[in-house]
Amino acid sequence: MESPTLGHLTFDQTITALIKYTEFAKDDTYKIIVGTDSTSRTNGKNTTDYVTALVIHRIGKGGIYFWEKVSQPKAHSLRQRMYEEALISLDFARKLLDKLNKVKPQELEIEIHVDVGQVGDTREIINEIVGMVKGNGFNVKTKPEAYGASNVADRYT
């Protein structure tokens, strides 16, 4: 993973950084956010780049974030891309939760931010995507509240 603050980190190093950050001010409230954004490339590669952001928000006091990018064969439709973004976020959130529970069980909830909203082309699939995320046991935010996907991850697509 990449961090503007800490540089390149392995997944385990990212977990360690997350734990250190949340232990620094134990009395503060934290939000752990996972969001994915994507962009399709047609520059001869025909790929879709997906960027997943992990945001640790210390409520009222800022935060830190990490991100990683993967390329996959080009998505054929906006619907396919939005589903893939949500599935990547779900997979990442599950891995994160598993690792956090092994290293140090905590009362940290993971919130998934999806890049769909009531306005625009994604409004037709918002209920499907939200239902899928909730059905997997995670809280979900959509645009304009989904800054993990639409602002942080979007910055690196």
C-alpha positions in Angstrom: 0.0 0.0 0.0 1.0 3.6 -0.4 0.8 6.4 2.1 1.5 10.1 1.5 2.8 10.2 5.1 4.6 6.8 5.4 5.5 5.9 1.8 5.3 2.3 0.5 4.1 -0.3 3.1 3.1 -3.9 3.1 -0.4 -4.9 4.2 1.0 -5.9 7.6 2.9 -2.7 8.0 -0.3 -0.8 7.1 -2.1 -2.7 9.9 0.7 -1.8 12.3 0.5 1.9 11.3 -3.3 1.8 11.7 -3.0 0.4 15.2 -0.3 2.8 16.3 -2.4 5.7 14.9 -5.5 4.7 16.8 -3.5 4.0 20.0 -1.9 7.4 20.0 -5.0 9.1 21.3 -7.0 6.3 22.8 -9.8 8.5 24.1 -10.6 9.8 20.6 -13.2 8.4 18.3 -12.1 6.8 15.1 -13.8 5.7 11.9 -12.1 3.2 9.6 -13.3 3.7 6.0 -12.7 1.6 2.9 -13.6 3.0 -0.5 -12.7 2.1 -4.1 -12.8 4.2 -7.3 -12.0 3.3 -10.8 -11.2 4.6 -14.3 -11.1 2.8 -17.6 -8.1 3.1 -19.8 -8.2 2.8 -23.6 -4.5 3.7 -24.2 -3.9 0.3 -25.9 -4.2 -1.6 -22.6 -8.0 -1.8 -22.4 -7.9 -2.0 -18.6 -9.8 -0.6 -15.7 -7.7 0.7 -12.8 -9.2 0.3 -9.4 -7.8 2.3 -6.4 -8.8 1.3 -2.9 -8.4 3.8 -0.1 -8.1 2.9 3.6 -8.9 6.0 5.7 -8.4 6.2 9.4 -10.4 9.3 10.5 -9.8 10.6 14.0 -13.2 12.4 14.4 -12.7 16.1 14.6 -8.9 15.8 14.4 -8.0 14.7 10.9 -6.7 11.4 9.8 -4.3 9.4 7.7 -4.9 7.3 4.6 -3.4 4.5 2.5 -4.2 3.4 -1.0 -3.4 0.7 -3.5 -4.0 0.3 -7.2 -4.8 -2.8 -9.3 -5.5 -3.1 -13.0 -8.0 -5.6 -14.4 -9.4 -6.2 -17.9 -11.6 -3.3 -18.9 -15.1 -3.4 -17.4 -17.8 -3.5 -20.1 -20.3 -1.3 -18.4 -20.7 1.3 -15.6 -22.8 -1.3 -13.7 -20.0 -3.8 -13.9 -17.4 -1.2 -12.8 -19.6 -0.1 -9.8 -20.1 -3.7 -8.7 -16.4 -4.5 -9.0 -15.5 -1.4 -6.9 -17.9 -2.5 -4.2 -16.6 -6.1 -4.3 -13.0 -4.9 -4.1 -13.9 -2.8 -1.1 -15.8 -5.7 0.6 -12.8 -8.1 0.0 -10.4 -5.5 1.4 -12.6 -4.8 4.4 -12.9 -8.5 5.2 -9.1 -9.0 5.0 -8.6 -5.9 7.1 -11.1 -7.0 9.8 -9.6 -10.5 9.9 -6.1 -9.1 10.4 -7.1 -6.5 13.0 -9.0 -9.2 15.0 -5.9 -11.5 14.9 -3.4 -8.7 15.8 -5.5 -6.8 18.3 -9.2 -7.3 18.7 -10.7 -3.8 18.8 -14.1 -2.1 18.7 -13.3 -0.5 15.4 -16.2 -0.6 12.8 -15.4 -0.5 9.2 -17.5 1.7 7.0 -17.5 1.1 3.2 -17.9 4.1 0.9 -19.3 3.4 -2.5 -19.0 5.6 -5.5 -22.8 5.6 -6.3 -25.4 8.3 -5.6 -28.9 9.5 -6.1 -27.8 11.9 -8.8 -26.2 10.7 -12.1 -25.9 7.5 -14.0 -25.3 5.3 -10.8 -28.7 6.2 -9.3 -30.2 3.1 -11.0 -28.0 0.7 -9.1 -27.7 2.5 -5.7 -30.1 0.2 -3.9 -28.4 -3.0 -5.3 -24.9 -1.9 -4.3 -26.0 -0.6 -0.8 -27.9 -3.8 -0.2 -24.9 -6.0 -1.2 -22.6 -4.1 1.2 -25.1 -4.1 4.1 -25.8 -7.8 3.4 -22.2 -8.4 4.1 -22.4 -6.8 7.5 -20.8 -3.4 6.8 -22.1 0.1 7.2 -22.2 1.9 3.9 -22.1 5.5 2.7 -23.0 6.8 -0.8 -22.2 10.0 -2.5 -22.0 12.8 -1.5 -21.0 11.3 2.0 -18.7 8.6 0.4 -15.5 10.6 0.5 -13.4 7.5 0.9 -14.2 6.5 -2.6 -15.2 9.8 -4.3 -12.4 11.9 -2.9 -9.5 9.9 -1.5 -9.4 6.9 -3.9 -10.4 9.2 -6.8 -7.3 11.2 -6.2 -5.2 8.3 -7.4 -7.2 6.9 -10.3 
